[in-house]
Amino acid sequence: MITRKDIIEELNKRGYRAEKQDNMRNGTLYHGICIFEKNSGNTLVPIVYTDDLIEKAVEQGWSIEELTDKIMSIWMKYKKSKQINITEKDLQDRDYILKHLYIGVQKESIEKIEKKETPFDGIEKYLYIRSNFNEDGSSYITKVSIIFLIRIGIKKEEAWLNAEKNTFKETVIRSMTSVIKDAVPLYIVSNECMMRGASGILNKGKMKGLSLKLGTNIFVIFPSSIHEMVVMPYYGPYQEALDNLPDYSRMVEETNYNEVDPWERLADRAFIMEI
């Protein structure tokens, strides 16, 4: 049975420095490897996740050399794409950090990052840094810990205030009925880039504006993914909405199971929001 340790040893033989790297993605732990070129001072490198690759190697009967070739192919493809457009100097620059801090939402986790509760049970909000976008729409994203903020000299309150300003400035609410005629009135809450934009649901100003526009202060919230929330205005009594909540939650659970990757799911239930 090939292990991650075997892969690291093979990479070391080939002249690379490889290290184990585990990463929590939306409450799910993934095992990976960071690969560094020797004599390179660059510490901003991609993580190649190994669990699925090792499983495939067992199924296909690959040798450790063949598996390592596959991993190196993934790593080289990433390098050529030049996706990382942020430097270590940027990550030590207080002003840069404050301008690039954002709020994301995910399932409640045990990650040691700067995070807080949200009004939605089972969903937490956290701080992350997002670089400027490349021409292909990609960007570099990293979650933020309290230790990181202390090292840069940023107080928690200042970090959250700037992250909220940056996040809410991008909040966009789109009507799905503009795409699907004669459909139930649904709205997508996200950001301009449709990436980690579900935190827009925390933008009370935008949600209040939608409430006034639609003439109701009750909404059914469908946690679509970490990237967006789907909102449905409700025109009946609040208690009636609560009574229907189990049916809405089943819809979310079924959609998550069939359509949403595990690491991008928020909650297997719906919520009622009163503005």
C-alpha positions, 0 to 999 in steps of 0.5 A: 500500500502506497502512503503519503510518506512514500511519495515524499521520499520519492520526491526527495530522491528526485531533488525536491523538498516535500512536506505533509500538508493537511488542509481543512476545507469547509469542515472536511480534512484533506491530506496533501503534499507541498512541493518545493524546489530546492534552493528556492525561497518561495514558500507560496506553493500549491497543495497537491491532495493525495487521498484520491490519487493514492486510491486511484493508484491502488485501483490502477496498480501504479508503482510509486514512480508512476504515482509520483509522475502524476503528482509532478504533472499536476504540480507543473501544470499549476506552476505554468498557470502562474495562478499565484499573484501575491508575494510574501512581501504582500502578506507582511504588508499591513495596508495590503492585508486590510485592503484584501481582507474578506468574510467567508462563510462555511460549516462550523469547524475546528479550524484554528482561524479567526471566525465568529458565529452567524445567525444561521445554526451550523454556519460560521463566518471567517476572515480570508485574504484574496489577491487581485484577480488574474486575467483568467479569473483566478486568485490566491486565497488564504484563511487568516488566524489570530496569530497572523493578525497579531504578527502583522499588527492588526487588531481583530476589530479592525480586521473584521471592520475592513473585511466587512467593508470589502465584502459588502461593497461587492454584495450582489443580489440577482433575480433568478426570474430574469433567467427562468420565466414563470418561476417562483421568485428567487434571488441569488445573494453573492458577490461580483465574482461569484466566489465565496460570496454567500457571506453577502447574506450577512449584509443587512443593508442589502437585505433590507433593500430587497425587503422594501423592494418586494414588500415582505420582511420574511425570506426563506434562505437556501444555503446553496454553497459557500459561493451563494445563498438562494433567497425566496420572499415569503408572503404568508405569516411567519409561523406558516413559514416555520411550519413549511421549513422541514419541506424546504430543508429536504430540498436543500439536503437533496440538492446538496447530495446531488449537486454540491461538492462536500467541501462547498456545502454550508448546511443541509437545511433551510432557514427563515430570516425576518428582516 
